[in-house]
Amino acid sequence: MHHHTMLKPLTGLFFTLSFFLASCDRVEPIHTIVGFAQGTTYSIKFWQPEFEPDNIHEIQRLVDDEIARIDQLISNYRDDSVIAAFNQMKIANRPIQLDAEILALLDKAEQVYQQSNGCYDPTIKPLFDLWGFKDKTLAIPPEKTLTHTLDAIGFDRFIRQGDTFTKPHPQMTIDLSAIGQGYAIEQLATLLSQQNIHNYLIEIGGEMLISGAKPDSKPWRIGIERPAPNSQTFDEVIELVGTGPLAVMTSGTYRHYYDKDGKKYSHILDPRTGKPVEHDTVSVVVLLNDATYADAWSTALLCLGSEAGMTVANNANIPAIFYRLNNDNSQNNALIRLTSHAINQDNAPWRIE
């Protein structure tokens, strides 16, 4: 009897020790969930110590519910979203009430609108439709029609009071698609944190947010595609240093342009002129801890192009990489890579290879 009681604590200790050793050797698995979001696909890779694999279905359900909720709020592709209801009200000079969440998003949109000198503009949709981009075609509008459409463009023309927006022109609309993916990613990151998951890579349609590290303590790495037609090679790799979060948002025209009578038209419209941009910047990558801002800024800087965009990015302290076509014809497909000051900041939370 006496011996027996002596053995008990030892056995317990032995098991604790062997379990501890085993758990040191065992690298936690990375879990992946995939699905559809905002007309494209999403993928989330995550891990956390002691995560119960059975809980993955619950995480997937929460993610899909949140994506559906955001869609119902800001989607331009469904007639029953909150933003669609606002857009369908073709009334001028009457205050229209807006949802608090949309108002908060519009605050961010307005900040980028102002700082980008109006190159990012959530009222752009009528121009988009006018040029036929909605149907993925190109219809060059007559100058008169263009001038008429421009009357309904300009985010600063809205009159905002409290939780209402007033349209000075009945055709004015709000399109949040240029920050929708960033916002959805941001919300999913919050959701994962609430589930005590802090190591993840969230991707919606190629836009990403990374946090923490991989289970083996190696950093998350993101490949940025070389922006050239038909290219799938990775041009550079961005690695997260520190814990993040870090959003990596890319806007690019290299897959989307229209040829008409030997002239190339970009699918990026400048809301200030109402016409496709004519500069040679084909892609912009923005690195920020806020995915919503990063998404809006990548759109804004691509509209501005590397010359004007570089000045704006440096003034606003935005870490951005611009890719511009090299038009001296010496090398086919050669690209010029330019970076804003903030990309090369000391103690940056990223490393670029």
CORTAKA-V50808 format. One line per field, one symbol per residue. burial: # if it has 24 or more other C-alpha atoms within 12 Angstrom, else .. A space follows every 10 residues. Layout:
# CORTAKA-V50808
burial=???
This chain:
# CORTAKA-V50808
burial=.......... .......... .........# #.##..##.. .#######.. .....#..## ..##.###.# ######.... #######.#. .....#.#.. .##.##.### ########## ########## #.#....### .....#..## ########.. ....###### ########## ########## ##....#### ########## #####...## ########.. .......### #.######## ####.###.. ....###### ########## ########## ########## ######.### ####...### #####..... ....###### .##.....## ##.
